[in-house]
Every structure is written in C-alpha cells, then in structure tokens.
Amino acid sequence: MSVNFKKIFSFLWGYKITTTESPLNGKLEVWYRDGQYVLDSEHANYSFGSLHRLFRLIFMDVNPVGKSVNNALLLGLGAGSVIKILKDEWNLPVRIVAVEHDPVVLRLGKRYFKVDEYKDTEIVEADAFEFVKQTQERFDMIIIDLFIDSNVPKQFTEADFLDRIEEIMNPKGVLIFNFITRSQSQKRIFRQALWYINQQYYYTKDLPVLGNNIVIIARKY
C-alpha cells in the first residue's frame, strides 16, 4: 500500500497497526487514523484521538500563555498528546516532567509517537503515587491524566495523594485533573475528589468536555 493511499484510507476508516497486552492496562492498540497514529485501550483513547481534542479544549480554557508556566508535571504520559500540545501547538518554552508507570505504553510511545524526542522533557518510568511522594521539585502546572482503561484508580483521588499534589505546586500554580464519568461509580469518585479539592484551593472549576469527560481545574489564588 502506497504512503498516499495509506493516508487517504486512514481518513475513511483507519487501520490497526499493532495490538499488544499490558499487565497494567490490558489490551493496547495503535491505529492509523486521520493521517496520524493513535493509541487506544479497550474502552478509551490514550493519546492523539479524542483525548488530544479534549486537552486542546482544556488549554484553551486554562490559557497558559503569560501565566509564568516554567515547568509542568504530567502524571500519565500516554503517547504524549499533552506534550505535543504544549510544545508544538502552544509553543511554550516549558520544562516538562512526564511520569508513566506502564513500560508497554512507554515502548509504544517511543516507537510510534517519538515521545522521547521533545526538548526540555524528562520522561520518568515510575508509579505516579511514589513519584509524587519522593519528588523535591515544585511545579507551576500539574496535569493528572491517570487511567486504567477508563477508570481513575481510587488512590489518586484520596487525601494522601491530593495533599501531596497541593504541596508540590507553586503558589501561583494550576491543577488539571481529567476524569471520565460514564458510570455511577466513576461519577461518585469524581464528586469525592472535587469535594476535597474544593477545600484545598481558592479557585476550582469543573469543566465538562467531550461527553463523559469532566476536568477539574484548580488554582491556589
């Protein structure tokens, strides 16, 4: 199949490049859709599909330009949608620390999405909870996009984790926390996290984005 025909075909139906199993995330698939690679789990897009569109809308709301965002912590790298938006689409001269626990996701991200080739970006293979507990760095922006398939693991919505997130955020920092609220249990976990974050921050906003996604945006001032 020629390169041009592949691209045309990707806009019509898309086609699967590879399927692999991850001990952490289950089935992962790389597709070629709309002229680009896309990473999916069984029930959710992990990068460069609907998730990419979602974070475009989030950053339009947050508008980081002129906000003195010198460094950002990304918990849940996926295949690098957030990095591409900040670096290539917003052209922000921001240093990014991206934490990803799943070595299979990292391998796919490096092979198909070149996620390790961005300037001023440090990729850390680690559990997000352990990284947050141990880091001594403070951040201007913290983005939490932590999912197993379509669920945010409960430990990332509890007080120990959320308190530590608040501690490692700079005084004028912003928190962005992505949730899927398709089921009643997902909605309950979201409401619990939102209630707690409301107690921590001066300004909070829950932003519905693209159907079942709701994003918490919080600032200390």
Backbone bond lengths (Angstrom), bond angles and torsions (degrees), N, CA, C in turn:
res aa  C-N    CA-C-N  psi(-1)  N-CA   C-N-CA  omega(-1)  CA-C   N-CA-C  phi
1 M - - - 1.458 - - 1.525 109.55 -
2 S 1.328 117.70 127.53 1.455 121.00 -177.73 1.519 110.39 -69.52
3 V 1.340 116.04 161.02 1.460 121.16 -179.41 1.518 110.62 -61.15
4 N 1.338 118.13 -44.33 1.461 121.12 -179.04 1.522 111.92 -64.68
5 F 1.344 116.85 -40.96 1.460 119.35 179.57 1.530 110.72 -66.95
6 K 1.340 117.24 -37.54 1.466 120.74 176.47 1.518 110.99 -58.15
7 K 1.325 115.45 -44.25 1.459 119.54 -178.46 1.524 110.80 -65.74
8 I 1.323 117.20 -44.48 1.465 120.78 178.26 1.527 110.35 -61.34
9 F 1.338 116.61 -45.22 1.462 121.70 -179.80 1.529 110.57 -60.88
10 S 1.349 116.91 -36.01 1.460 120.50 -178.28 1.523 111.61 -64.51
11 F 1.338 118.18 -30.53 1.459 121.15 178.52 1.524 111.58 -77.58
12 L 1.324 117.62 -25.13 1.460 120.96 -179.38 1.524 111.61 -82.29
13 W 1.314 116.91 -52.69 1.468 120.85 -176.28 1.527 113.21 -131.11
14 G 1.302 116.90 -29.70 1.458 120.09 -169.91 1.512 110.74 79.02
15 Y 1.304 116.25 160.25 1.463 118.93 175.39 1.513 110.49 -148.51
16 K 1.326 113.01 150.35 1.456 120.88 -174.21 1.528 110.27 -78.43
17 I 1.334 115.59 132.78 1.450 121.82 177.67 1.523 110.94 -91.57
18 T 1.342 115.84 -47.26 1.462 119.38 -178.64 1.522 109.93 -158.81
19 T 1.329 115.52 153.52 1.469 123.06 172.82 1.520 107.66 -126.45
20 T 1.321 115.66 135.60 1.459 119.22 178.97 1.516 109.15 -143.95
21 E 1.322 116.61 158.00 1.460 121.96 178.95 1.525 109.23 -104.12
22 S 1.313 114.78 135.93 1.459 122.14 176.36 1.519 109.46 -115.13
23 P 1.330 118.95 133.14 1.467 120.36 176.22 1.534 112.33 -60.90
24 L 1.327 117.48 -26.17 1.468 121.25 -177.68 1.525 112.37 -93.13
25 N 1.330 117.73 -41.22 1.456 121.83 -171.34 1.526 114.92 -113.12
26 G 1.334 117.30 3.31 1.456 118.99 -179.78 1.524 111.74 71.74
27 K 1.335 116.15 -144.17 1.466 120.21 -177.18 1.518 111.30 -71.87
28 L 1.334 115.78 129.13 1.458 122.25 175.46 1.522 108.36 -123.26
29 E 1.343 115.59 138.88 1.458 120.61 -179.10 1.516 110.19 -130.06
30 V 1.319 115.66 137.74 1.454 121.60 169.13 1.516 107.78 -103.50
31 W 1.342 115.97 123.23 1.452 123.13 177.27 1.524 109.95 -113.95
32 Y 1.324 114.62 158.21 1.462 120.23 170.06 1.515 106.54 -110.44
33 R 1.352 116.01 106.64 1.457 121.75 -177.03 1.523 109.68 -131.57
34 D 1.303 116.22 140.19 1.472 121.81 175.88 1.525 112.10 52.12
35 G 1.328 114.99 37.87 1.449 119.95 174.88 1.510 115.59 78.54
36 Q 1.345 117.67 15.08 1.455 119.60 179.11 1.532 110.30 -150.75
37 Y 1.333 115.55 161.89 1.458 121.12 174.91 1.524 110.11 -76.09
38 V 1.341 115.75 146.06 1.457 123.75 -179.66 1.524 107.98 -135.92
39 L 1.338 116.66 138.25 1.462 121.16 177.95 1.521 109.46 -108.92
40 D 1.350 116.51 124.83 1.463 122.57 -179.45 1.519 110.64 -124.89
41 S 1.352 115.03 146.42 1.457 120.09 162.38 1.527 107.25 -93.00
42 E 1.320 117.27 -169.47 1.466 119.28 -176.04 1.530 111.90 -65.04
43 H 1.343 116.80 -35.92 1.468 119.51 -174.46 1.526 113.58 -126.26
44 A 1.318 118.10 8.56 1.470 119.40 -175.96 1.520 110.49 -150.01
45 N 1.320 114.77 154.53 1.458 120.52 171.60 1.518 108.87 -87.45
46 Y 1.322 116.61 129.16 1.466 121.27 -179.14 1.520 112.06 -94.92
47 S 1.309 118.77 -28.05 1.471 120.74 -179.31 1.518 110.93 -166.48
48 F 1.325 114.88 141.88 1.469 124.87 168.01 1.522 114.44 68.45
49 G 1.317 116.77 22.65 1.459 121.15 169.90 1.515 107.73 -127.13
50 S 1.329 117.04 -121.12 1.466 120.52 178.33 1.520 111.53 -64.08
51 L 1.344 117.95 -31.81 1.456 120.13 178.26 1.521 111.40 -63.39
52 H 1.324 116.76 -38.24 1.462 120.31 178.47 1.528 110.10 -64.23
53 R 1.324 116.97 -44.16 1.457 120.07 177.85 1.521 111.25 -63.22
54 L 1.335 115.97 -38.32 1.451 121.05 179.25 1.529 111.09 -60.70
55 F 1.331 117.27 -48.04 1.463 119.20 -177.41 1.526 111.83 -72.11
56 R 1.298 118.37 -26.22 1.467 119.29 171.19 1.528 110.07 -59.51
57 L 1.330 116.16 -44.93 1.467 120.40 179.84 1.528 111.04 -66.92
58 I 1.320 116.64 -38.95 1.463 120.29 179.12 1.523 110.83 -60.97
59 F 1.326 116.93 -46.86 1.461 119.54 -176.92 1.529 111.69 -71.91
60 M 1.312 117.85 -24.96 1.463 119.51 171.54 1.528 109.92 -64.45
61 D 1.323 117.22 -36.58 1.463 121.48 178.31 1.528 111.32 -73.72
62 V 1.328 116.09 -44.67 1.467 120.43 -178.47 1.524 111.31 -71.63
63 N 1.341 116.71 -37.42 1.466 123.89 179.84 1.537 111.28 50.12
64 P 1.337 117.52 74.68 1.461 120.23 -174.63 1.530 114.97 -73.34
65 V 1.316 118.50 -9.81 1.461 120.46 -179.89 1.530 109.40 -64.43
66 G 1.338 115.81 130.89 1.455 120.71 179.44 1.508 114.49 77.08
67 K 1.344 117.63 8.04 1.458 121.06 -178.46 1.536 112.40 -99.43
68 S 1.319 118.40 11.14 1.473 122.29 -179.76 1.521 111.63 57.57
69 V 1.325 115.67 46.44 1.460 120.80 175.83 1.528 107.22 -88.79
70 N 1.326 115.40 93.63 1.461 120.58 -178.42 1.522 112.34 -89.56
71 N 1.330 116.00 -30.71 1.460 119.05 177.78 1.515 109.62 -143.93
72 A 1.330 115.28 152.58 1.468 121.71 -177.69 1.512 109.22 -138.67
73 L 1.321 115.06 143.35 1.461 122.43 174.06 1.513 107.90 -109.11
74 L 1.323 116.37 123.52 1.462 122.68 177.42 1.519 108.32 -111.50
75 L 1.325 116.10 113.08 1.461 121.60 177.78 1.524 107.63 -100.16
76 G 1.321 114.98 106.29 1.454 121.78 -173.77 1.512 109.70 104.75
77 L 1.310 116.24 81.90 1.471 121.43 -174.84 1.522 112.36 -73.14
78 G 1.346 117.27 -40.48 1.461 118.73 -170.81 1.518 109.34 59.64
79 A 1.323 116.35 -134.63 1.466 120.24 178.98 1.523 112.24 -103.92
80 G 1.353 117.05 10.49 1.450 118.89 168.50 1.515 117.16 101.99
81 S 1.333 119.29 20.74 1.458 120.42 178.82 1.530 112.26 -56.36
82 V 1.336 116.57 -47.07 1.460 120.57 -176.71 1.523 110.90 -62.81
83 I 1.326 116.71 -41.73 1.468 120.07 179.57 1.517 110.14 -62.68
84 K 1.315 117.69 -44.85 1.463 120.90 -179.45 1.527 111.37 -61.11
85 I 1.333 116.62 -41.46 1.462 119.63 -179.81 1.526 110.62 -64.04
86 L 1.334 116.91 -48.61 1.466 120.07 -177.67 1.523 111.93 -66.52
87 K 1.328 116.06 -42.17 1.470 119.98 -174.19 1.526 112.87 -82.45
88 D 1.335 116.74 -48.13 1.467 120.36 -171.57 1.525 113.37 -93.41
89 E 1.339 117.21 -36.35 1.460 119.68 -175.48 1.529 112.54 -91.39
90 W 1.343 116.70 -38.06 1.455 120.47 177.30 1.527 112.60 -95.94
91 N 1.328 115.94 -12.86 1.478 120.78 178.68 1.527 112.67 54.59
92 L 1.321 116.46 41.74 1.458 120.53 -179.66 1.528 110.33 -85.14
93 P 1.322 118.01 131.56 1.468 120.89 176.23 1.526 110.58 -82.27
94 V 1.319 115.41 60.09 1.455 121.66 -172.16 1.527 109.79 -106.71
95 R 1.330 115.25 138.50 1.471 119.80 172.02 1.524 107.69 -83.56
96 I 1.339 116.36 131.69 1.464 121.31 -177.10 1.522 110.06 -119.69
97 V 1.324 115.17 130.73 1.468 121.78 168.40 1.524 106.40 -106.95
98 A 1.329 116.61 117.25 1.467 122.19 -175.64 1.524 109.35 -114.08
99 V 1.318 116.04 122.81 1.457 122.23 -175.61 1.527 109.49 -108.78
100 E 1.327 116.08 126.03 1.463 122.05 178.59 1.520 108.66 -136.30
101 H 1.326 115.46 127.66 1.468 120.43 -176.33 1.524 112.69 -85.97
102 D 1.311 117.76 -26.47 1.461 121.76 -170.19 1.533 110.82 -92.54
103 P 1.327 118.44 112.36 1.463 119.99 179.79 1.528 113.22 -64.84
104 V 1.325 117.59 -25.69 1.467 120.15 177.48 1.528 109.84 -69.26
105 V 1.325 117.25 -43.59 1.465 121.05 176.22 1.528 110.00 -60.81
106 L 1.325 117.13 -43.00 1.468 120.48 178.71 1.522 111.32 -61.57
107 R 1.325 116.68 -42.96 1.463 120.11 -179.51 1.525 111.08 -62.48
108 L 1.332 116.08 -44.66 1.470 119.52 178.35 1.528 111.11 -65.99
109 G 1.330 116.02 -39.58 1.457 119.86 179.92 1.514 112.76 -62.45
110 K 1.313 116.56 -39.74 1.463 120.29 179.83 1.528 111.41 -73.66
111 R 1.326 116.80 -38.90 1.463 119.32 -175.77 1.523 112.83 -72.73
112 Y 1.338 116.85 -46.36 1.466 119.65 -171.34 1.531 113.25 -101.42
113 F 1.351 117.16 -24.27 1.460 119.87 -172.28 1.532 113.13 -116.39
114 K 1.348 117.18 -2.59 1.468 122.77 176.50 1.530 111.49 53.99
115 V 1.320 116.33 38.91 1.452 120.74 -173.90 1.526 112.29 -67.93
116 D 1.317 117.41 -19.05 1.459 121.14 -179.19 1.525 112.74 -88.57
117 E 1.328 118.50 7.27 1.460 121.19 -176.68 1.526 113.63 -104.85
118 Y 1.333 117.76 5.39 1.459 120.18 179.46 1.527 110.87 -79.61
119 K 1.312 115.54 141.82 1.460 121.92 178.81 1.536 110.38 -72.66
120 D 1.336 115.97 147.05 1.471 122.48 176.21 1.526 111.71 54.88
121 T 1.320 115.86 39.41 1.462 121.28 179.07 1.519 109.10 -130.47
122 E 1.321 115.33 124.52 1.467 121.84 177.92 1.522 108.76 -107.71
123 I 1.319 116.57 121.85 1.461 121.77 178.01 1.523 108.58 -100.86
124 V 1.327 115.53 125.70 1.462 121.82 -177.11 1.522 108.40 -118.20
125 E 1.315 116.29 123.26 1.471 120.32 173.49 1.519 108.05 -88.08
126 A 1.327 116.52 104.14 1.467 120.78 -175.53 1.517 109.33 -164.82
127 D 1.319 115.60 160.23 1.453 121.65 170.41 1.525 108.09 -71.71
128 A 1.331 116.91 130.74 1.461 120.82 -175.43 1.523 112.20 -60.46
129 F 1.323 117.86 -37.76 1.451 121.60 -179.12 1.522 110.46 -63.27
130 E 1.339 116.20 -45.64 1.465 120.28 -179.99 1.524 111.23 -67.93
131 F 1.336 117.12 -39.12 1.462 119.85 179.14 1.526 110.48 -61.46
132 V 1.320 116.48 -46.47 1.467 120.85 -178.18 1.525 110.79 -62.81
133 K 1.324 117.80 -38.25 1.460 120.68 178.92 1.524 112.08 -64.53
134 Q 1.332 117.09 -35.02 1.456 120.76 -170.32 1.523 114.62 -96.65
135 T 1.326 118.78 -23.83 1.457 119.59 -174.38 1.520 111.57 -65.18
136 Q 1.321 115.32 144.95 1.464 121.94 175.27 1.525 111.26 -105.60
137 E 1.326 117.37 -1.43 1.457 121.59 -177.53 1.530 109.97 -83.50
138 R 1.347 115.36 151.36 1.462 122.31 174.36 1.522 108.38 -112.82
139 F 1.342 117.05 146.54 1.455 121.00 -170.13 1.524 111.53 -125.93
140 D 1.340 115.06 148.03 1.459 121.99 176.13 1.520 112.26 -82.91
141 M 1.318 116.69 -24.95 1.465 121.75 178.27 1.527 108.37 -142.90
142 I 1.331 116.07 132.06 1.464 121.12 175.77 1.524 107.49 -123.81
143 I 1.328 116.03 121.87 1.460 123.07 -178.13 1.520 108.32 -113.71
144 I 1.306 117.04 120.35 1.460 122.49 -178.98 1.524 108.31 -109.00
145 D 1.317 115.66 113.99 1.468 122.21 -179.55 1.530 107.36 -135.14
146 L 1.324 114.86 62.66 1.457 122.33 -170.57 1.526 109.95 -106.42
147 F 1.325 114.78 112.14 1.458 120.32 -178.28 1.526 110.74 -136.15
148 I 1.305 114.76 145.99 1.460 122.06 159.17 1.518 105.19 -109.13
149 D 1.341 115.70 106.49 1.459 122.49 -168.35 1.522 108.54 58.87
150 S 1.347 119.86 -110.22 1.467 119.92 -179.03 1.528 113.11 -110.72
151 N 1.329 117.42 12.52 1.459 121.10 -176.18 1.526 111.98 -113.58
152 V 1.340 116.04 135.64 1.459 120.90 170.46 1.528 107.66 -80.60
153 P 1.337 119.03 119.56 1.467 119.82 178.53 1.527 111.21 -56.67
154 K 1.314 116.42 138.66 1.459 122.56 -171.09 1.531 112.69 -58.11
155 Q 1.325 118.33 -33.82 1.469 120.59 -176.58 1.530 112.23 -60.94
156 F 1.347 116.58 -22.92 1.458 119.41 -178.67 1.527 112.72 -88.15
157 T 1.328 117.44 4.25 1.462 121.09 176.99 1.523 111.28 -117.99
158 E 1.328 116.88 8.10 1.457 120.82 -176.53 1.524 111.10 -101.33
159 A 1.338 115.24 166.98 1.464 121.87 -169.40 1.521 113.62 -58.87
160 D 1.320 118.79 -42.28 1.466 120.99 -176.59 1.520 111.01 -57.63
161 F 1.320 116.46 -45.58 1.462 120.87 -179.24 1.527 111.35 -71.56
162 L 1.324 117.15 -47.38 1.464 120.55 -176.75 1.531 111.88 -65.90
163 D 1.323 117.11 -35.10 1.469 119.98 176.10 1.521 111.05 -64.10
164 R 1.309 115.68 -40.96 1.465 119.10 -179.49 1.534 111.03 -69.19
165 I 1.326 117.37 -36.69 1.465 120.43 175.04 1.530 109.86 -58.19
166 E 1.324 116.78 -44.86 1.470 120.75 179.88 1.530 110.90 -63.08
167 E 1.324 117.01 -36.04 1.464 121.21 -178.81 1.525 112.41 -67.68
168 I 1.337 117.75 -35.24 1.468 119.62 -175.43 1.531 112.52 -94.17
169 M 1.326 116.67 10.47 1.458 120.34 176.50 1.524 109.76 -97.47
170 N 1.316 116.30 136.32 1.454 121.25 176.71 1.533 110.55 -65.93
171 P 1.339 117.66 157.96 1.470 120.99 -174.00 1.528 114.80 -54.79
172 K 1.329 118.65 -32.61 1.454 120.88 179.15 1.529 111.86 -105.77
173 G 1.321 115.43 25.93 1.458 120.11 -176.19 1.514 113.36 -79.27
174 V 1.326 114.75 169.25 1.461 122.02 178.55 1.523 109.39 -129.99
175 L 1.320 115.42 139.00 1.462 123.36 176.42 1.519 108.93 -106.76
176 I 1.331 116.07 134.16 1.464 122.95 174.68 1.528 107.09 -125.90
177 F 1.334 117.03 119.99 1.469 121.30 -173.69 1.527 107.60 -129.84
178 N 1.331 116.33 114.86 1.458 123.11 -175.49 1.531 111.60 -92.63
179 F 1.345 115.37 133.04 1.465 121.78 177.40 1.531 109.64 -130.14
180 I 1.323 115.72 152.07 1.467 122.68 164.92 1.517 106.90 -109.20
181 T 1.351 116.51 130.95 1.470 120.84 -175.76 1.527 110.49 -123.91
182 R 1.317 114.46 53.96 1.464 119.64 -178.42 1.528 111.46 -79.20
183 S 1.327 117.41 -39.48 1.461 121.81 -176.09 1.534 110.17 -105.21
184 Q 1.331 115.55 167.62 1.460 120.13 178.45 1.530 111.48 -64.33
185 S 1.321 117.29 -38.70 1.467 119.77 179.38 1.533 111.11 -66.13
186 Q 1.332 116.82 -38.28 1.463 120.14 176.47 1.526 111.07 -65.00
187 K 1.329 116.80 -39.98 1.471 120.58 177.89 1.525 110.84 -64.85
188 R 1.314 117.33 -38.40 1.455 120.97 179.98 1.533 110.62 -65.70
189 I 1.327 116.76 -44.55 1.465 120.28 178.82 1.529 110.54 -63.16
190 F 1.335 116.95 -40.73 1.460 120.50 177.69 1.529 110.76 -60.88
191 R 1.333 117.66 -47.33 1.466 120.60 -177.91 1.528 111.65 -62.26
192 Q 1.333 116.56 -39.00 1.466 119.85 178.38 1.520 111.04 -63.84
193 A 1.338 116.30 -44.34 1.466 119.82 178.88 1.517 110.96 -64.44
194 L 1.330 116.96 -42.68 1.462 120.50 -179.80 1.524 110.95 -62.35
195 W 1.322 117.16 -42.88 1.474 120.33 178.58 1.524 110.27 -58.12
196 Y 1.312 117.24 -45.97 1.468 119.79 -177.28 1.529 110.83 -67.82
197 I 1.316 117.39 -43.60 1.463 120.98 -179.46 1.529 110.56 -64.10
198 N 1.314 117.56 -33.11 1.466 120.96 175.72 1.523 112.16 -60.47
199 Q 1.326 116.91 -29.90 1.468 119.97 178.56 1.528 111.79 -77.84
200 Q 1.309 116.89 -22.27 1.461 120.78 -173.57 1.519 113.74 -89.07
201 Y 1.333 117.38 -33.10 1.462 121.13 -166.86 1.525 111.65 -117.35
202 Y 1.322 114.73 151.03 1.460 121.12 179.19 1.528 111.35 -68.40
203 Y 1.333 115.94 -38.68 1.469 121.55 -177.17 1.522 109.05 -126.88
204 T 1.317 116.69 127.86 1.467 120.59 172.83 1.521 109.33 -136.10
205 K 1.314 114.46 151.44 1.461 121.18 179.41 1.514 107.78 -146.69
206 D 1.332 117.51 134.12 1.466 119.86 171.51 1.516 107.44 -105.45
207 L 1.323 114.87 120.44 1.463 122.57 -170.94 1.524 110.05 -111.47
208 P 1.339 118.64 107.42 1.477 119.65 174.56 1.531 109.61 -68.59
209 V 1.318 115.84 130.48 1.465 120.30 -177.87 1.525 108.70 -138.91
210 L 1.312 117.47 126.93 1.466 123.32 171.84 1.528 112.81 52.11
211 G 1.307 116.07 64.12 1.461 119.95 171.18 1.504 113.67 79.52
212 N 1.336 116.94 -106.44 1.460 121.14 -172.50 1.524 114.31 -89.12
213 N 1.305 118.40 -1.80 1.469 120.74 178.40 1.530 110.14 -85.15
214 I 1.323 116.00 133.99 1.463 122.41 169.30 1.528 106.72 -128.75
215 V 1.317 115.54 133.65 1.456 121.69 -177.10 1.516 109.26 -115.94
216 I 1.319 115.91 132.16 1.468 121.05 173.10 1.523 107.80 -91.81
217 I 1.331 115.53 127.56 1.457 122.02 174.20 1.529 106.14 -117.02
218 A 1.321 116.85 126.29 1.466 120.51 -175.87 1.522 110.28 -137.79
219 R 1.328 115.09 142.89 1.471 121.87 177.05 1.523 109.33 -131.84
220 K 1.333 115.63 153.59 1.450 120.85 178.47 1.527 112.43 -79.81
221 Y 1.326 117.37 -13.69 1.479 119.53 -175.55 1.523 110.26 -129.58
